[in-house]
Amino acid sequence: MGYLIGWIIGIIISGLVFGFITQHVAESKGYSGGFAWGFWLGLIGLLVVGFRPNIKSTESSYEPMYGGALSSKENSKSRWTCVCGTVNREGLNYCPVCRRTREESKKREDIRCPHCGAMNNSTRKVCVLCDKPLDAPAAPMPTSAAEIPKEMPTQNKTSENTEIELIEKLAKLHEQGILTDEEFNQKKSDILAKI
């Protein structure tokens, strides 16, 4: 009989200990109560309450261990910017977006395509935009609408894709400021009339 009473008292004390611990964990996460979980279920109740999401604070304390957006609390000296534009933490020796090391990012220089004017990585052999070799001499770029021929040279004039490519090239010249709005619209309407 004494053994049974001791066992019941032990169960009650264990339930009280787990109950108060579970209640403390639940209240620290923003929940009310939690005592019953620990009292009746013991360790299982503590785990259930422990894995609940924290609803007490609305401000996220998550800070990534790698690149990405840095919090405003951080000093600007504790980060470096990769050539791809990603802002990385000071202790990170590579960019998680483009996988360049910090040294590669410092050494890389952009070069302008002599054909279309697009910026390219210095390690590339062909332009990303026009697929022409970057080391080949370029034909002189037109500086006015008068220098642009009435018919742009195409390999296949019957194809609609070539006309679309011509319009895209004219749009690039317009964006670079070589063509005015009127000149661009005139050339575009000439090309569209041929389709």
C-alpha positions as CSV (number, residue, x, y, z in Angstrom):
1,M,0.0,0.0,0.0
2,G,2.9,2.4,0.8
3,Y,4.4,1.6,-2.6
4,L,1.2,2.7,-4.3
5,I,0.9,5.9,-2.4
6,G,4.5,6.8,-3.2
7,W,3.9,6.1,-6.9
8,I,0.8,8.3,-7.0
9,I,2.6,11.2,-5.2
10,G,5.5,10.8,-7.7
11,I,3.1,11.0,-10.6
12,I,1.4,14.1,-9.2
13,I,4.8,15.9,-8.6
14,S,6.0,14.9,-12.1
15,G,2.7,16.3,-13.5
16,L,3.1,19.5,-11.6
17,V,6.7,20.0,-12.7
18,F,5.8,19.4,-16.4
19,G,2.6,21.5,-16.0
20,F,4.5,24.6,-14.8
21,I,7.3,24.2,-17.3
22,T,4.7,23.8,-20.2
23,Q,2.7,26.8,-18.9
24,H,5.9,28.9,-18.9
25,V,6.8,27.9,-22.4
26,A,3.3,28.5,-23.7
27,E,3.1,32.0,-22.1
28,S,6.5,32.9,-23.5
29,K,5.2,32.2,-27.0
30,G,2.0,34.3,-26.4
31,Y,-0.5,31.5,-25.6
32,S,-2.6,31.5,-22.4
33,G,-2.6,28.4,-20.2
34,G,-0.6,25.3,-21.2
35,F,-0.5,23.8,-17.7
36,A,-2.9,20.9,-18.5
37,W,-0.8,19.8,-21.5
38,G,2.2,19.3,-19.2
39,F,0.3,17.9,-16.3
40,W,-1.6,15.2,-18.1
41,L,0.8,14.4,-21.0
42,G,4.2,15.2,-19.4
43,L,7.0,15.3,-21.9
44,I,4.6,14.9,-24.9
45,G,2.6,17.9,-23.7
46,L,5.9,19.9,-23.4
47,L,6.9,19.0,-26.9
48,V,3.4,19.9,-28.3
49,V,3.6,23.3,-26.7
50,G,7.2,23.8,-27.5
51,F,6.7,23.3,-31.3
52,R,3.8,25.7,-31.5
53,P,4.6,28.9,-33.5
54,N,5.5,32.0,-31.6
55,I,2.6,34.5,-31.8
56,K,3.8,36.9,-29.2
57,S,6.0,39.2,-31.4
58,T,5.0,40.2,-34.9
59,E,8.5,41.3,-35.7
60,S,10.5,38.6,-37.4
61,S,13.9,37.9,-35.9
62,Y,15.0,35.8,-38.9
63,E,18.2,36.9,-40.4
64,P,19.7,34.8,-43.3
65,M,23.2,33.4,-42.8
66,Y,24.0,34.1,-46.4
67,G,23.4,37.1,-48.8
68,G,20.0,38.4,-49.6
69,A,18.4,41.4,-48.0
70,L,20.2,42.7,-44.9
71,S,18.5,44.3,-42.0
72,S,18.7,48.1,-41.5
73,K,20.4,47.5,-38.2
74,E,23.5,46.2,-39.8
75,N,26.4,48.5,-40.5
76,S,27.3,49.1,-44.2
77,K,30.9,48.1,-43.5
78,S,29.7,44.5,-42.7
79,R,28.6,43.7,-46.2
80,W,29.9,43.6,-49.8
81,T,28.1,43.8,-53.1
82,C,28.7,41.2,-55.8
83,V,28.8,42.2,-59.5
84,C,25.4,40.5,-59.9
85,G,23.9,43.0,-57.5
86,T,23.5,40.8,-54.5
87,V,24.4,42.3,-51.1
88,N,26.3,39.7,-49.1
89,R,27.5,39.6,-45.5
90,E,31.1,40.3,-44.7
91,G,32.0,36.8,-43.6
92,L,30.7,35.2,-46.7
93,N,33.4,34.5,-49.3
94,Y,31.1,33.6,-52.2
95,C,27.8,35.0,-53.7
96,P,25.0,32.5,-53.1
97,V,23.1,33.8,-56.2
98,C,25.8,33.6,-58.9
99,R,28.3,31.4,-57.1
100,R,31.2,33.8,-57.8
101,T,33.9,34.0,-55.1
102,R,34.5,37.4,-53.6
103,E,37.8,37.7,-55.5
104,E,36.2,36.8,-58.8
105,S,33.6,39.4,-58.2
106,K,36.3,42.1,-57.7
107,K,38.3,41.0,-60.8
108,R,35.4,40.8,-63.2
109,E,35.0,43.8,-65.5
110,D,32.2,44.5,-67.9
111,I,33.0,45.2,-71.5
112,R,30.7,46.8,-74.1
113,C,29.8,44.9,-77.3
114,P,31.2,46.7,-80.3
115,H,28.2,45.7,-82.4
116,C,25.1,46.4,-80.3
117,G,26.5,48.2,-77.2
118,A,25.3,45.7,-74.6
119,M,27.4,45.2,-71.5
120,N,28.9,41.7,-71.2
121,N,31.0,39.8,-68.7
122,S,34.7,40.0,-69.6
123,T,34.8,36.1,-69.6
124,R,32.4,35.9,-72.5
125,K,33.5,35.4,-76.1
126,V,30.2,36.2,-77.7
127,C,27.7,39.0,-76.9
128,V,24.8,38.0,-74.8
129,L,22.4,40.1,-76.9
130,C,23.5,39.9,-80.5
131,D,25.6,36.7,-80.4
132,K,28.4,38.3,-82.3
133,P,32.1,37.9,-81.2
134,L,33.2,40.5,-78.7
135,D,36.7,40.8,-80.1
136,A,35.7,41.4,-83.7
137,P,35.8,45.0,-85.0
138,A,32.3,46.5,-85.3
139,A,30.6,48.2,-88.1
140,P,30.2,51.9,-87.3
141,M,27.0,52.6,-85.4
142,P,24.7,55.1,-87.2
143,T,24.6,58.5,-85.5
144,S,21.4,59.8,-87.2
145,A,18.3,58.5,-89.0
146,A,19.8,59.6,-92.3
147,E,22.6,57.0,-92.0
148,I,20.2,54.1,-91.4
149,P,19.3,52.5,-94.7
150,K,15.7,52.4,-95.9
151,E,15.9,48.6,-96.0
152,M,17.8,47.0,-93.2
153,P,19.8,44.0,-94.5
154,T,18.2,40.7,-93.7
155,Q,18.9,37.2,-94.5
156,N,15.3,36.3,-95.2
157,K,13.0,39.2,-95.9
158,T,9.9,37.1,-96.1
159,S,10.2,35.9,-92.5
160,E,8.3,37.9,-89.8
161,N,11.0,37.0,-87.3
162,T,13.6,39.1,-89.1
163,E,11.2,42.1,-89.1
164,I,10.6,41.7,-85.4
165,E,14.4,41.5,-84.8
166,L,14.8,44.7,-86.8
167,I,12.2,46.5,-84.7
168,E,14.0,45.3,-81.6
169,K,17.4,46.6,-82.9
170,L,15.7,49.9,-83.7
171,A,14.3,50.0,-80.2
172,K,17.8,49.5,-78.8
173,L,19.0,52.4,-80.9
174,H,16.1,54.5,-79.7
175,E,16.9,53.6,-76.0
176,Q,20.5,54.6,-76.5
177,G,19.4,58.0,-77.8
178,I,20.7,57.5,-81.3
179,L,17.2,57.7,-82.8
180,T,14.6,60.3,-81.9
181,D,10.9,59.4,-81.3
182,E,9.9,60.5,-84.8
183,E,12.7,58.6,-86.5
184,F,12.0,55.4,-84.5
185,N,8.3,55.5,-85.3
186,Q,8.9,56.2,-89.0
187,K,11.3,53.3,-89.3
188,K,9.0,51.0,-87.3
189,S,6.0,51.9,-89.5
190,D,8.1,51.2,-92.7
191,I,9.0,47.8,-91.4
192,L,5.5,46.9,-90.3
193,A,4.2,48.0,-93.7
194,K,6.3,45.3,-95.3
195,I,4.8,42.5,-93.2
